[in-house]
């Protein structure tokens, strides 16, 4: 079972961005612990794209006057989409007058059209935020273009200031969570949207058992400047803190809705200790892999961009971004981008195989993650889990500020011995600036000699005489257009549009496949909505978001569908056009 350090400023972790109770949530399942030991025999792989899909990022698209507002089109949108992250955590705003024309919801829809999906945070009544009107969450789902994956309970409610005359944080949080769950799952429009529990900073046990009112537990496991898998100065590790934070959610899967590193290297002692940009560039890919190894299905990094300029680097809350405030890329941004590009493999679910391997040599603190793509290639991520930055933290003593700085960690030589036949290998290494470079290497009698560092190295292995290799060959044949395999492509039939109170796109599918759906509103108010979803054989129906249909009476629409099976075989595209009814 995975764990993280707690949010204790006198130990390892500082409470995350407490400026306001704003936007974010996520879904993480800790139902299984996957092996991370680098010395193994036969180890099962996991889907490479499952790792990619486990990564999300926090944004503050509603922060007017900040770079999120003033540079949305020039920095935020293009950098977010280039990063390759599919999931964003932000806020659900239901204040009086909120609606689809608000700049915030317009930007949500713009990102939704590009394929981004949202986890949206709700709020209790504090001096900084108004309590969420839960009855309006189905409207919020529409305002976001139908792209809401989850709604989340209160954000760090135990460190918020409650106005005089209002119930305390415990009462508000419990009652709010109950109302949130009832509103989301009680509405046909949002019944399939997830409900995340509150993320409590200090006292999760105070909430009692909230498991009947949530689908996922929640917490904010900031490493506080330590390396992701390292013990802090008091000897606490990843497995020390989780039980307390699971108390409100029981055995429900957990979500890490905020985690990351600040680069305010000149900040005062204590609090959430900072690391250099160079160190964060090494830690953050490891942080994502460590979480993934422990069963997290998603980890939201905090946050996309530094919220404000702070050249003195002495304000921690101004330096959590993957991007600097001017939009330039930190090493962490490039490293995450490179990892996601390397491992992206969208498509229907499949059953990964296993790899027979062992690591020998200097394997102390060497960690691993084994992944596989649909074409049969294995990707073995390896790294040395050691600290690369001295934060100055000292046990039972003041911080040694003068000791802050990057650390030199020796490389470790290991030998990878493969029991599974492989046809070739490519090493993908992260550089100090976060970029990735690749090198084809020979496999000598089933062995590879590797020089491992604290930066992630991914060993790509093309299997030899194995079932996965056969699958890869079949994929190549399909893409080459062999007639025999082309006959096995999925078929889309009876594509039609049904209009009424809601508008649905319906179709029949001959076999399980990923269906690529594109809906385009034609004319001067042109908009495009895209969806990729894996469905089984049979009849299916997708509701077209109201955001596409609003103010569209009499407008013409065009829909296009393509089904792609596990081997990459594509159906004949099917198109349908229609004119919207008066609304």
N, C-alpha and C positions, 0 to 999 in steps of 0.2 A: 504494500500500500504506500502510495507516495506521500511525502510530506514536505512542508516548507517551514522556514522559520516564522515565528510569530511577528506581530507588528509591535515590537517593544523598542522604544528609542534607547533604552539603557542596555540593550543586548544587540540584536542583529538587524532588526527591521524597523523602519519608520513608517508611520501611517501615510498612505499615498496621498495624492492631491486632495487636500481637505478644503480647498478654497470654496467650493460649492458642492452640493449634492447633485452631480450632473452625470450625464450620460453614459452608462456602459453596462454590459452584461455578457454572459457567455456560457457555453455548455462544455463541461469537462467531465468525463466519466473516469472514475478511479476504480473500475470494477475488476481490473486485472493488473498485475505487476509483471512487466515484461523484462526478460533478462537484459542487464546492461553490462555484466561482466565481460571483459574483453577476451577472456580465455574460455573457450567453449568447445563442445563437440558439435553435435547436430543441433542447430538453433533455428526455430521457426522464424520466418520473415514476416513483416507486416507490409501492407500496401504502401508504396512510396507516396501515393497521392493522399493517403490518410494523414501522413505527416504534414504535407502542404496544407491540407484542409484544417489542421489543428492550430494554425497560426492566425491570430487576429491582431488588431491594433486599436488603441483608444484614440478618438479624435474629440475636438470641441468645436464642431461646426457652428455652434450657436454663440461662441464668444465674440461678440461684436467689438470691433476696434483692434482685434488681434490679427495675426497673420492668417488664422483660419478664416477670417472674414475678408480682409483686404486683399488677400492673394489666393483666394479659392481657385480661380480659373488659371492663374499663372503658375502656382506652386502646388497647392494642396491636391487638386484633382489629378493633374498629370503625374505627380510624384507618387500618389497613392496607387494609381493604376499601374504605373511602371514597377512598383515594388512587388507586385504579384500576390498581395494579400487579398483574400476574398471576403473577409469578415471585419466589420467595424463596430465598435462599441461607442454609443453616444446616448443622448437623452430623449425622453418622451415628454413633450411640453404640451400642457393642456390648459394653460392660463386663459383667462377670458379674452376672447377675440382670436385665439389661435386657430389656424386653418390652413388649407392647402396652399394658399398664396404667400404664406410667410417665407422669407428668404431661406430659413433653415430647412423647411420641408421641400422647397423647390430643389435645394442642393441634395437632399436625401434622394429625391426621385432621379436627379441627374446621375448620381452614383449608382442607384438601383438599375437604371437603364444600361449601365456599363457592367453589370453583373455583381455588384457589391450587395451583401446582405447584412442586416443590422440586428444588434442586440441593444435594446433601449432601456435605460434606467428610469425608475420612478422615484418619488421623493415623499418624505414626511414633512410636516410643517416645522420649519426652522426660521431663524432670523434671516437666512440667506435664500431660502426657497419656499415656495408655496406647495402644499400637499397636492399630489396628483389627483385629478378627477378620473378615477378608474373607469367610469362609465364611458369615457371618450376614447379609450384605447382602441376599439375597433375603427374609429375615425382615424386615429394616428396611423394605424396599419395601412389604411387607404392613402393617407397623405404621404406616406413613404413609398408609394407605388407597389404595395403588396410585398415588400422585401423585408419585413420584420421576421426574424427567426425566433426571438425571445424577448420577453419583458422581464425586468429584474427588480427586486425589492430595494429597500433603502440602502444608500451608500454610506458606510461608516457612520451609522446613526448615533453611536455612543460618543462620538467626538464632535457632534454638531451642537450649536447653541439653540436651546428650545425657548421660545418666547414665554413670557410670564402668562399664566392662565391656561396654557396648553398642557395636555397630558405629557408625561415623561417619554423619553425615547423608547423605552421598552414597550409601553402600552401602544404608542403610535406605530412602532415597527411591527408588532404582532398583528394589530388590527389592520394595518395597511397591507401586510402580506396576505391575510385572509381575504381582504377585498380584492386584491390584485388577482389572486388565483380564481376567485369566483367570477370576476369580470372577464378574464381572458378565456377560461375554459367554459364559461357559460354562454358565450356568444358564438353562433355558427361561423362567423367570419374569422374568429381568432382561435377557435377550439384546438387547432393543430399547432399553435404557437407555443413554444416552451415558456415555463415560468421559473425564474431563477430566484433563489432566496436572497436575503440581505447579506451584505458583506460587513461584518462587525469587526471593528478594529481591536478592541481590548477584551471584551467580555461576552463572547458568543454564548456561553452557557446560560446567561441571564434570560435568553429568549425562550428557553424550554424547547419542547418538541414542536417544530414547525413542519415536519415532514409531510403531513396531510395537505399542506398548502404550498408545496413547491415540487418541481420536477428535478431540480438540481440544487445542491448546496453551493456555497460561494465563499471565497475569502481572497485576501490581497497579500500574497506571499512575496514581498519585496526582499531580495537577498541582502540589502543594506550594505553593499560594497564588497561582500564576500563572493567568492566564486560559487557558481550554482550548486555544486555537489560537495562543497567543503564545509567542515565544521567551523563555527565562529570561535571567538576567543574564549568562550565558555564551554566549548566542546559540543554545542548543539548542532544537529545535522538536519537534513531534509526530513528524517523520520521522527523528529522530536515533537512536532507541534500539531500535526494534523488532527489527532483525536479530539482535541478541544474545539477545533473549528468545524468538525463534523457533527458536533452535538445537536445543533438545531435541525439538521437534515437527516439524521439517522444513517441508514445505509444507502441513501440516494447518491448518485454520482455527483462529484464535486466540479466546480469551475474556478479557475484562477482568473478573475476578471481584471485584475491589474497586477503587473509585475514589471520590473525593469531596473535601470540604473540611471543615476544622475551624474552629470559630468562637471558639476560645480566644484572643481578641485581646490578652490580657495575658500570654500565655505567654512564657517566656524566649526569647532569640534562638536562631536555628538550628532544626534539626529540620524537621518538616513545618509550614511557616509557615501562619499562620492568616489568615482574611479575616473581615470582618464578616458578620453574617447578611444584610444588605442586598446585599453583593457576591455571596455564595453564591446568593442568590435569582436573580441575573442569570446567574452562571456555570453553574449546574447544568443548566438547559435547553439552553444552548449546548454544554455538555459532552456531553449525550446526542445532540444533533444532529451534532456533530463526529464522534463515534464512529460514528454511523449512516452518515454520509457516506462514511466510510472502510471500510465493509463489515461492521462489527460487527453481528451479528444480535441480540446482547443485551449490555447493560452493567449490572452490578450496582452500585448506589450503596451507599456505606458511610456511614451505616447508617440504620435507620428512626428511632431515637430516641436522644437523649443518654443514655448508660448510667447516669449518676449526676449529682446536683446539684453544681454548682461555680460558685457566684455570683461568685467572683473571676475567672472566665474565664481561668485560668492553667494549666489542665491539658488539653493538646490531645486526649488520648484520650477525654475526657469530653464533647466538643462536636461530634462528627461527625454527629449526628442531623439528619434532616429535621424532627423534632419536638424541642421542649425536653423536659427530663426530667419536667416536670409534664404533658406531653401537649399543651401549646399549640403552635400551628402557626407554624413559621418561614416566611419568604417562599419559601424553596426548596420546602417541602411544597406550598404553594398553587400555585406556578408549575408544578410537575410535574403536580399534579392537574388544573390547567386545561388543560395541553397534552394530557394523555391523554384527557380528556373531549372536547375539541374534535376530536381525530383518531381516536378509536375508531371502528372500522368492521368488526366481526367478520363472518366469512363465508368462503366458499370462495375459493381463490386465483383471481386474474384477471390479465389482461394490461393494465397501465396504459398510457395513451397518452403523448403528448408535448405539450409546450407551447412555442410559438414566442414568445419574449420577449427583450427586452434591457433592461439597466439602464444609464442614463447619468447624468451629473452627478458628484457626489462619491462615487464607489464605492470609494475606498481602504479596504481591510480589511472591506468588506462581504461577508458570506458568505450562502449560501442552501442550502435543502433543498427539493426539489420533490416533493410527494406527491399522490396522487389517491385518491378514494373510489370505491366501486363504482357510485355514481349519476352518476359523470362529473365531479364537482366537483374542481378542483385546489386545493391548499393550498400556497402558496409562503411558506416561512419565511425571513425576512430579519433580519439583525442585523449590528451593527458589532463586529468581533472586536478589542476593545481592553481594556486593564486598567482596572478601576474601583476597585482598591484597591492602595495601596502597602504591601507587606508589610515594608518596611525592608531587604529583601535588597539587598546591594551586591556587585559582583564583586570578588573578592580583597580584601575588607575586612569588618570586623565589620558586623553589621546596624545600621542607623540606626533604632533603636527609636522615637525621637521623630518619625520621618517616617511612622509607621504611620497609616493612615486612608483614608477613602473619597476617590476622585478624581472630579472633575467632567469629563466627556467631552462635547464639543460634539455636537449632533445633526448628521446629514448628510442633505442634501436630494438625493434622486435621483428620476429619472423612469422609471417602468416602462412600456415600450412593448410592446404585445401584437400579435403577428402572428396569433395564434389568435383567432377571434371569440369574444367573451364577452358574456353577457347581463346581468351584474351583478357587483358586487364588495362584499365585506365585509371590513373590517380588524379583526383580533383582536389587541389589544395587551396585553402583560403590564405591570401597574403595579408600582411599587416594592415594594409589600407582597405581590406574587406573584399577586394576583387578575387576572383577565382581563376586559377590557371590549371590546365590539364596536360597530362603527359601519358602517352601509351608506354606500358612497361611489359617486359617479357615475364612469363610465368615459367620458371625453371623447375621442372620435375614437381609441379604442384606447389611451389613455394614462392613467396615474395618477401624480399627484405625491405622493411619500412623504417623510415626515420620519423617518428611521431613527435608532435609538438603540442602546445596548449591550444593551437588553432585546429579546427576540425579538418581532417583529411577524409575524403570519401573515396573508397576503392570500388570502382565499377567492374563487375565481373560478368562476362558473357559466358553462360554455361555451355558445356560441351555436350556430350551424349546424354541428354536428359529430356524429360518430358517438357520442361520449360523451353529448351532449345527447339523442340518440335513446334511448340506454340509460336515461337519467334519466327520460324521458317514459314509457318502457315500465314502469319501476319504479313510477311513479305510477299507471299504469293497473292494474297488478297489484294494488297496494294498494287501489285503488278497487273492485276486484272484477270487472273486465271478464271476461266469460265466455270470450272467445277465449283470453286468456292463462291463465286459471285451468285450462284443459285441459292446460296445459304444466307444471303443478305436479308435482313428483316424487311417486312412489308408494312407500309402505312396504308390504311384503307378507310373509307367513309369519313373523310375529314369534312367537318361542317361546323357552322356557327349557330348557336342557339341564343336568341335574345329574349329578354324579359326584364324582370327587376334587376337581374344580373346578366352578364354576357359571358357565355362559355364557349370555348373551343373544344370540340370533341373529335375523337378519332379511335380507330381500332388498330391494334398492333399484333403482329403475327408471333412475336417472341420477345423475351426480355431484352431491353436495349436502352441506351441513353437517347432521349429525344431532344433535339435542338429545336426550340420554338422561337420564332421571330415574329413579332407583331409590329406593324408599321402603320401609323396614322398618316395618311397622305394629305397633301395640300400645304397651305402656308403655315399651319400650326403643327408641322410634322414632328412626330415623336416616335421613338423606337423602344420596344420592350423585348428583352431576351431572357430565355430560361433554358437551363440544361437540367434535366431530371431523369433519373433511372426509374423505369417502370417495367412491370411484368407483361406477360401476354394477356390480351383482352381489350376491353373497352375502357377508355380513360377520358377525363374531362378536366380542363384547366379554366379557372375563372380569370378572366381578363381584368386587371386592376382598374378600379374606378378612376385612378389618376390618368389612365389612358383615354377614358371615355368622357371625362368631365368637359363640359362646354363643347361637345362634339356632335350635337344633333345634326343628322344629315351628312356627317363626314364620311369619307370613304376610308376603308381599312384593308390592309393586305396581310394575310398570315402565311407563313412558310414553315414547314416541318420537315426534318430529316431525322431518321433513326439510325443509330450507330451501334453495332453489336460489339461483343468483347474482343473480337479480332480486328475491329476497325472497319468491317464491311458496312457500307452506307446504303441505305434504302434510296429509292428514287424520291427526290423531293416532291412534296405535295403542297400545293398552294390553294388558298381560298381568299376571295375578296367579298366584301359586304359593305353596306352603308348603314350607319348606326340609326337606331330608332330615335324618335323625339323623346327627350328626357326632361 
